[in-house]
Amino acid sequence: MNTELMEALTILEKEKNISKDVMMDAIENSLISACKNHFGTAENIKVIMDRETCDYAVYAEKKVVEEVTNPALEISLEEAEKLDSALQVGDVAQIPVQSKEFGRIATQNAKNLILQKIREEERKVVFDQYFEKEKDIVTGIVQRYVGKNISINLGRADAMLTENEQVKGEVFKPTDRIKLYVVEVKNTPRGPKILVSRTHPELVKRLFEAEVSEVRDGIVEIKSIAREAGSRTKMAVWSNDPNVDPVGACVGMNGSRVNAVVQELRGEKIDIINWDENPALLIENALSPAKVISVMADPEEKVANVIVPDYQLSLAIGKEGQNARLAARLTGYKIDIKSETQAIEAGDLPENYMEQMGLMEEEGYTGDYDDEYAEDSYDDYDDAYDEDGAYQEEAGEGEAQEEIEFVETDK
């Protein structure tokens, strides 16, 4: 048994995860290459290697002839009889080749061939390892800033977090551990090129899968996600078990589960709503915490007209239109929001609602726009979160409480 070679292959397999069979194939090819450099041809070279003991032998097959014209491929009858007296003209003799006789160049080429195969297999193993994690999250350690990009160590490979995939406002220090979404893994001659992201919506989904067992087990499904990285995310969830509340499962006891995700995202606010197959109800939920009077959705055109009370208009639209914009991305509908007054002037309110309004006005309701409430509505929208972006355990009785509970209307 060739114990030295066996030990070397065992170490390679253990430390670099390179198969022994692959390395033995590389050794066979290197020996054939060495023979080609030494003899000028390798057409008649045969390498026999025992995969159990790592013992190997190299033979040159030569044809027995009366007169030798090509020493590399032929052997005289006289020489052949010294090896085996039974050999006759026309037979093929197997002549042992001593690898110790190879010249320096042939030996160096064989060595380089083996080293090249080791490097190729190392790159292949690393590529396979991270290719399995494509469309998933990994934990990386911040190494350094390279211009505006960040070099991240993922263990056996490095990734570059480009400026476009960074969340604005996030600043990392060397040795910081961060979660990243693996967008794509490419195989290149220099090793795997791994594209990672902190802005991808799927990062939020994978973080919830890791944090919420019901999502991981498939009991609760995340149907849709709309994200403005670093600011706010809206997520629609659905439960396959009528006994499991999907929103409650994702929020957790006192917001523990969603807080863990918010903390990983450095304070990014997350709104979780109930998914509904009815597009009107889904759009109403998506505009939460704003209250809605009516939703008229066209599934074919993917357009929806929404009417909200006057004092809820600013809340429905959100700061710089963020709430309406995220609701549109979440549902896939183009949403046109009008206030109650605008809808009355345009004649867009449903007749049954107009009748109800007539009765309410008789009882003293005027439907006037409440300027003071509108100015405070943004504050109510964010009161559910503390300074670090985590859910408050006791949000009070205002709009913030409604955001956590995601009140379902009876429409």
N, C-alpha and C positions, 0 to 999 in steps of 0.2 A: 504494500500500500504506500502511495506517495503521500505521507502524512503532512508534509509541509504545504503542499498544494491544497490538500483537503482543508487544513486549518485556515489558509488564506481565503479560500472560497467561502468557508463558514462565516468568517468575520465580515466579508463583503455582504453576504446575505443578511446578516444580523444588523449591521450598522447602516448599510445603504439600501437594504431591501432589494438587492439585485439577485435574481435567481441563479443557482449554481449551474443549471442547464444552459442558461444564456452565456455564462462565462466560459463553460467548457466548449461551447460552439465557437466562442471568440478565440480560445486557445488553439482549437483545431484549425481555424482559418489563418491564425498567425503563423502556425507551423507550415501550412501550405504556402503562405506568402514568403516565408523564409527560404523554403526550398526553391521557389521560383527565382528569388534573388541569387541563391547560391549556384543552382544548376542551370538557370536560364529558362527553365520550363517547369510547370507543375501539373502537366496533363496526366502524367503517370504516377503521381504521388497519392498515396493513400494513408490517412491517419486513423488509427484505431485507438479509441479512448474508453476505458472502463469507467462508467458513471458512478459506480459504487466505491471503487478504490482510488480513482483518479490516476491510475497507471495508464501510460500511453506508449504507443509505438508508431514509428513512421517508416513506411516501406516505399521503395521505388519499384514499380512493375516494369520489367524490361523483357523484351523478346529475345529468345535464344537464337543466334544466327551463326553461320560459319565464319563470316567476315563482318566485323563491326564497321558501320559507316556513320552511325550517330550514337556516340557513347551515352548520351542522356537517355536514349530510349532503347538501346540494344546492348546485349552482352554476348560475349563469345561462348561457344560450347565448352571450351576448356575452363573458363572462369565459372560458368554455371555448374559444371560437374563438381567443382570444389564446394559449392553450396549444397547441392543435392545431386547425387550420382544418377538419379532416375530421370533427370531432365534431359530432353532431347531437342534437336533443332525444331523451331516452331512453337515450343512451349513458352509460357510466361513465368519468369522467375521473380520472386519477391526478394529484393535486396534491402536489408535493414539500413536505415539512414541514421547516423549519429548526429543529433542536434548540436553536440559539443563542437563539431567540426565546422559549423556555420561561421562565416566571417563576421566582422564587426558590423558592417552595414546591414547584412541580413538580420542579425540579432536585434539591432536597433529598430529596424522596420517592424519586426514582429512585436517588440515591446510597445512601440507607438500604436500599433493596431489594437493591442489589448487595452491600453490606456484610453484610446479613443472610444472603444466600446464601453468602457466603464463610465466615461463622461456622458455618452449618449443614453445609457441606461439610467444614470442618475437623473438626467433631465426628464426622461420619460416617466420615471417613478414620481417625481415631483409634479409633473404636468397631470398625471392621472389622479394624484392625491387632491389637487386643487380643482381639477375639472369636475370631480364629484361634488364639490362645494359650490359650483356655479349656480346662481339664483338662490343662494343661501347666505347666511351671515357667518362671519368669522371674527375672531378677536385678534387685534393687531397691536403692536407697540410702536408708538411714534419714535422715529429715529432722529430726523432732522428736516429742516425746510430746505428745499432745492428750488430757489427762486420763490414762486408763489405756490409751488406744489409741495406735497409732504411725502417723505419716504416712510413707508410703514413696513415693519418686519412682521411677517405672518408665521414665522417658525422656520420652515425649510426654504422659504422664498420671500422676496421683497415685492411690495406693490407700491405703486405711485398714486396717491390721492391727488388728482388734478384740481386746479382751481375751480373748474366748472362743476365738479362733484362735491365741493365743500359747501357747508352751510355758512352763509354770511354771518359774521360775528363770532363764530367759533374759533377759539385760539387754543392750540395745544402746545404742551411742553414735552421735550424729550422724556421718554420712559412712560408717558401717559398710555393707559390701556383703553382702547376704544373699540366699539362694535362697527363693523363695516359690511355692506352688502356687496357680494361678488357679482358684478354685472356680466363679465365675460372673461374667459381664460383662453389665451392664444398660445399655440406651440410655435416657438421661434428657435433658430439655431443657437441663440444665446441662452435658451431656457424659457420657461413659461412666462408670458406677459399677462399679468393679472390686473384687470380694471376693476377698481372698487369705488363705492359711492357712499356718501352720507346723506344725499338728498333724495335718493330713490324712494318712491312710495312703498315699494315692497320691503324696505328696511323696517318700516313700522309693522307691517304684517308679520314678518319673521320674528320680531321682538315679542309680539303678542303670542305667537305660537310657542315661543320659549317660556313665556311667563304664565300663560293660561292653559291649563291642562285640557279644558273643554275644547279649545280651539285646536290643540295638538291632536286630540283624539277624534276630531271631526264632528263632535256634537254641536259645536257652534261654528258657523262658517262666516268668514269675512268676505262679504259679497263685493264690496267696492271700497276704494280708498281714494281720496283727493287730498293732496298735500301741497302746502307752501312751506318748504323746508325752513326751519328756524322760527316759524311764526305759529301756524295752526294746521292741524290735520282733521279732516272729517272722515269717519269710518262707519260704514253700514254693516250691521251684523244680523245673522239669522240663526235660529235654533232649530235643529232637526228633532229635538225632544221637547214636547209641549210643557214638560215639567221644569225646563231649564230656561231661565231668563237670560237671553244673550247679552244684553247690556250690563246687567248685574254681574254676570260671570266675568266680563272683561274689566269692569271697574274694580271688583273685589271688595273685601271687607274694608270699610272706611277708605276706599280708593287705593288700597295697597297695591293691587296689580297694575293699574294704570299709572300710579305714581312711579313704579319701578321703570316703566317705559319712558315716562316723561323725564325722569332723572337721567336716563341713558341718552336722551335726545337734548339734554342741556336746557330743560325748561320749556320745550315746545308744547303748546296746548293741544289737547286731543279731545274732540267731540265724538261721542259714540252714539249712533242712532239705530233704530230698528229698521231693518230692510222690509219692504213690502212689494209684492208683485204688482199691486195697483200703483201706477206711476203717480197719480195725484196724491195718494197718501205718502208715497216715498218722498216726493218733493216737499210736502208739508213737514215731514220729519226732518228732511235735510236742512230746511230753513230754521230749525230749532236754534236758539230758544225763542225766536220770534213767533207770535201767534198769527194764524192765517184765517182769513174769512172764507176764501174759496180758491180752488185750484182747478183750472181747465186745461187738461193736457191732451195733446194730439200725438199718439204713439207713432203715427206714420211720419209726420213732419219733425218729430222730436222737439216740439215747441210747447211751452206751457205759459199760461197767463195766470199770475198770482195776484190776489187782492188781499191787502193786510189793513188793519186799523190804522188810522192816521198816526197815532202815537207809537206805532210799532214799525213804521217805515224805515227809520234810521237803523233800528236793530236788525231788521230783515236784510237790509243791504250790507250792513257792517262797515267797519272802518275801511275807507278807500275801496268799498265794494267787495271786501274779502268774503263775507258770509255768503252773499249771492253767487260769487264766482266759484267758491268751493262747492256749493250746493249744485251748481250747473255741472261741474266736472264729476261730482259723485253720481249724479243721476243720468248724465248723458243728454240732458235736455237744455235747450236754450230757454232761460227763464226771464220773463218780463214781469217786473214787480210794480204794481200801482197801489197808491194809497186809496182808502175808502172814498175820500172826496174826489180824487181824480177819476175813479171808476164811476161814481155817480154822475159826474159831468159828462163822461164819455158814454154813459148808458150801458156799462159792462156788468153791472151787478145783477145777480140772479133775481128773478121776480119774487121767489119765496123769501129771499133775504130782505128785499125792499119792503115786503109786507111786514116782516118782523121789525124792521127799522121804524115803520110807521107806528106800530104799537109801542115801541120803546120811547119814541119821541113824545107820544101822548103821556108817558109816565115820567117825562122830564129829561131823557137822554138827548143830547144835541149832536154828539159825534164830532165835537170840535177837536182840533189838533192840540195836543198838550205839549207846548214847547218845553216846559220845564222837565217833563218826563223824558222827552227826546234827548235833551242834553245829557241826562244821567244814564241813558240806556246803555251806552258803551261800557260805562263803569259796571253796571249790573251784569253785563255779558262776561266780564273778566273776573268778577268777584269770587267765582268758584275756585279760583287758583290763588295760591299764596305767592310771595315774591319770587320763590324758586320755581314757579310754574307747576306746583303740585296741587292736587285737589284738596280743598278745605274739607275737614271732617264734618264741620257744621257750617253750611253755607248760608243759613238763614232762610227766610221765607220769600225772598224776591226772585228775580229772574235767574240768579246763580243757582238756587236750589233746583229750579226747573231744568237747568242745563244738565245737572248731575242725574236727575231722575228721568230726563227725556220724556216729559209728560205726553201720553198718548191721547189724542182727541177722539171724540166719538164720531168723527166724520167718516 
